[in-house]
Amino acid sequence: MSRIIMHIDLNCFYARAQVIKEPELEGKPLIIAGSTRRGIVSTASYEARKFGINSAMPTYMALKLCPNVIVRDCDFNLYHDLSTKFFNYVRKYTDIIEIASIDECYADMTECMKNCKDPELFLKELQKHLFDETKLMCSIGLAPTKFLAKMASDIKKPMGITIIRKKDIKNIIWPLPIKDMFGIGKKTYPRLEKLGVKTIGDLAKNDTIEVKKTLGKSYYVLKEWLEGKGSDEVITEYQDPKSIGNSTTFLFDTDDYEEIRNMIYEKAVDVSKRAQKEKKIGSTISLMIKDSEFRTFSRSETIKMPTNNIEDIYNVAIKLYDDNFNGKVIRLVGVTLSNLSNIKDFYVQMSFFDIKQHREKCATKLLINELNNKYKKNVFIKASELEGNKDED
């Protein structure tokens, strides 16, 4: 008997979290983004996406596309709280879950659904009850493998439900454009399209040398996935990381600034999401590059206040690139967060005088919010407010 694997993905999580916090924003174009010169869009609501706004876009560009778009800063206390509620909700159905990021997970539903006569109705009720309890919106994919479940959850958004059996792969998965295939990167699919691989079905039927060279060893893995032979193991083990990093090799060596900047941002997002999932903050941010001659170079910067904020990580990483590698032809780029601390442990260890010493706006607010949430009322305020110093944050 095949396992029943569910992939459940929160729709537009950061933006939705802000709407839950501010219900008056419902239905309005909204972005979660930094407002600085280097500000980047982390998430755009579906209303904002209608104007062409998307993640990784500079904030100033988003404002040009939609001058009335509402901009809000990241609120990681809020995200952590809602993410915890989300995973706890899924655990009502099964303890076998694998957290993929702050807003998505795989769940082995085999035992829970083994006698289910109407899987779609079951998932609709699961989806509805999650919304009723938390106001979070999600899309759900159900399939015999993790790959198929992930693909299924991406097909209908928001609030979609898609069930894929092995016999459905050709009808549901094959007609999709190749760029929509999980495991095919943004740099790879244009190359495949040039080789005539326009759809996922084209890849499933293609065994040319050119396509095999383009995909390398992953060619055989992807082909197995499309035959329904992917992994069905939901991994629940936890390992405490010493550092959190992510790197990517470009399809072709490049010195194109925008291409490299976008990739650095993607790596910063990956690192930030994993750090949030692991409930870690770090004080050292590193940028690694490999040049066209396969030589590896690394530069790091240690910041005063530990973080797992996307914009903090990106701003340091892009500065390291600008100062050290701009103009160099590179083939690989990676971003790492190290000198990690558990978020709660860090807050407990900080003294009142530490707080006065570190006036960084986001970090101070984060700490005060954490303490006030603990006591369920506004017990703590900034020392500068007691002193009447309105210029300090």
Secondary structure as UniProt FT lines:
FT   STRAND          5..10
FT   TURN            11..12
FT   HELIX           13..21
FT   HELIX           23..25
FT   TURN            26..27
FT   STRAND          30..33
FT   TURN            37..38
FT   STRAND          40..44
FT   HELIX           46..49
FT   TURN            50..52
FT   TURN            55..56
FT   HELIX           59..65
FT   TURN            67..68
FT   STRAND          70..72
FT   HELIX           76..90
FT   TURN            91..93
FT   STRAND          97..101
FT   TURN            102..103
FT   STRAND          104..108
FT   HELIX           110..113
FT   TURN            114..115
FT   HELIX           119..134
FT   STRAND          138..143
FT   HELIX           146..155
FT   TURN            157..159
FT   STRAND          161..163
FT   HELIX           166..168
FT   HELIX           169..173
FT   TURN            174..175
FT   HELIX           178..180
FT   TURN            182..183
FT   TURN            186..188
FT   HELIX           189..194
FT   TURN            195..196
FT   HELIX           200..205
FT   HELIX           209..215
FT   TURN            216..217
FT   HELIX           218..225
FT   TURN            226..228
FT   STRAND          244..254
FT   HELIX           257..278
FT   STRAND          280..291
FT   TURN            292..293
FT   STRAND          296..307
FT   HELIX           310..324
FT   TURN            325..327
FT   STRAND          330..342
FT   HELIX           343..349
FT   HELIX           352..357
FT   HELIX           361..375
FT   HELIX           383..387
FT   TURN            390..391
//
